[in-house]
Amino acid sequence: MQKATEFIKLRSNTRQFHRTFTLDSDLSHIRWTPTNKKPHKAKIAIESIKEVRVGKNTELFRASETYVNDTQDESAFSIIHGDQYECLDLIAKTPEDAKIWITGLMSLTSKYAGDCESKPSGSQSLATLRERWLQTVFDEADTGKIGYIRENQAVQLIKQLNPRILLSRIKHKVKEVCVLNSKESERGRVTRSQFIEITKAPKNFYFLKICLIILLGVTIDFCKTIIDQYEPCIEARKLNFMTIDGFTNYLNSEENYLFDMTHRKVCQEMNQPFNNYFIATSLNAYPWTDQQKDLSDSNAYTFFLRKNCRFIELNVWEPAENSDEIELMIYNGYGSSKSALPKILNVINQTAFERTRYPLFIRFDIHLSIKWQLVLITMLNNIFGKKLYKPKNDLCDWTKSLQQPTPKDFQMKIILVGKENAEKIDEENEKQNYMTRLNNIPKFTKPMPICEKLSELMCPWIMPVIIKNASSIMQNTLNEKCQLLLLSECDCLRIIQNHPVKISQAAKDYLICVTPNSSNDDTSNLNPQEFWNFGIQMVALNCQTSGLMMDLQEGKFSENGGCGYVLKPSILREECFFTPGDKIPFPPQILHLRILSGQQLPRPRGSTAKGDFTDPYVVIEIYGFSLDYAEERTKTAKNDSNTENLKIIPCANPTFDESFQFQITVPEMALIRFLVLDDDFINDDFIGQYTIPFECMQSGYRHIPLLNREGEVLENCTLFIHVAITNRCGGGVK
């Protein structure tokens, strides 16, 4: 650095200047030549540097994208300096030159920050304030006033102060301190000074300064609000100070998560026709995977409804002869277990509107004689009560009205879906038609015709009809005011391949539901994104099967308050000649992601990796229209197994600090998936994942709460990232 290095210096008017930069011999300033400024002004003091930002991650770099597009990301960096956080954007000739300066400047700024600790300052008084608070916490725990607390007591106290820290890490750190006690009698004890030392935060000035940028430009009132809300130290709150503990609490709060809080409530129009929405759909509640066999069938339906499903399926059979069954049964005919229908209906009644007010559709496949159909009618009326939609009581005949039914019109309603009976059935012809009984485990059979009374409960404006090919869609016999088109996965993919325009138009005119091929006896899932891209509203998934497809489903329907309905983008609703694959008529948006670090990453479930270490890395996956599909990954954060400390803790808090850029052509359809894997594995490499709609992302420095395979939040397990979006809605950086 002192021998001088040539860089390209960017200016706001997109002009580029070749300048030679050097570091002073006393390590106090960096300077550049030639310059139009006076020599004493063409310099930056090391002590004024706030941040060294790697890659093309500033507004000027993004605005100059067309001019620096050929530049390697590794050759670019920016120096943020001064009280006004001015930005000096530089491009090195080689990535090696950039790396030398980035590493050197980071080292110099960290050294300066460390030297500042010895000087009296506001930060020193704040550190003293924090120590006094920790002393108070310790003294309250030391009820006997003996000057120490027991090892297990110290562990519990630290966990109480910072619940985000893994218990294993706390125990390890406390054990280290206790072992250092020289006298045998003092083993297992933690003194006040030891307790304070354990709870001190690591000196990571680089990321602390990154975090502090978040607070630039905010008001004093806002600062007071977050101090009152997140600062645990009473004395600090009174002085309007925020300690590292309070700032950590603030960064990890939900308002600083990647997911925009405004989308946690219903935020889309709910008065459009049903065919203008994507609708969360569950195939059935059986069979369960090995990991979920401990769940009862009733819990299975609770599980589905709490995953936003608004369209479910029930295959109803009468009790088998020569068995102990006395009630109607739920059974799919594929060798799964049977469940009593009343129990399932009661669970549905209790949980159907627990998380959303918008209608629940239940598609019935009826395998019942008339006698049992009448029992079913009574059961539905008694259990669902006023929630049950009865077409005869509806003042509007939706099949003839110029208006179309909407989710808003049917709030808190359970709508039954099934075929209306074309002819009345009496006991005599019913006996002739009903050939299959549940004497033994039956094979799959077609549903039975239903009686007139049961037919009257079936919704007349959503009558299912099976479609096999594109010509069926264009038949004049179909009524777009009444029909629900049912397609198998195979048939739908064939139509998409051969007639994309027809299927795209049909999804604007009709409700369409795609189900897995009938030959699939397992619980594998189809890819819902393939069908969503053509506007198909319902893609039936086995919600009990975890994995990528279910992650996409949950990510998709986390939008719009998790109500189970997501409004399709205008290009999939309005009358136009657009189909996926066509050139998009508006400019794409650019997503800039910077993966900074991970926090409290666990080892993979069931991992048999060698040793006690994990080597995590992050994969970023983009799903949406075909032009938007992309995948990138960070480098692996390797553990230093050569350390002298034999009691090393696994890499739970890795640092990545890598930047990526993605082009998003249809933002409303894009899903971003963050996948954390272990590079040092034998059987299992999955650590956690998070899938989010592009439209729900917040810009700036954000935390991502990672989820396990089943979609449950991993306790205190997060990624820390930075997000910027250019050309959002026509311009600027978000």
Secondary structure by P-SEA (a helix, b strand, c coil): cccbbbbbbbccccbbbbbbbbbcccccccccccccccccccccccccccccccccccaaaaaacccccccccccbbbbbbcccbbbbbbbcccaaaaaaaaaaaaaaaaaaaaaacccccaaaaaaaaaaaaaaaaaaaacccccccccaaaaaaaaaaacccccaaaaaaaaaaaaaacccccccccccaaaaaaaaccccaaaaaaaaacccccccaaaaaaaaacccccaaaaaaccccaaaaaaaaaccccccccccccccccccccccccccccccccccccccccccccaaaaaaaaaaacccbbbbbccccccccccccccccccccbbbbcaaaaaaaaaaccccccccbbbbbbbccccaaaaaaaaaaaaaacccccccccccccccccccccccccccccbbbbbcccccccccaaaaaaaccccccccccccccccccaaaaaaccccbbbbbbcccccccccccccccccccccaaaaaaaaaccaaaaaaaaacbbbbbbccccccccccccaaaaaaacccbbbcccccccaaaaaaaaaaccccccccccccccccccccccccccccbbbbbbbbbbcccccccccccccccccccbbbbbbbbbcccccccccccccccccccccccccccccbbbbbbbbbbbbcccccbbbbbbbbbccccccccccbbbbbccccccccbbbbbbcccccccccbbbbbbbbbccccccccc
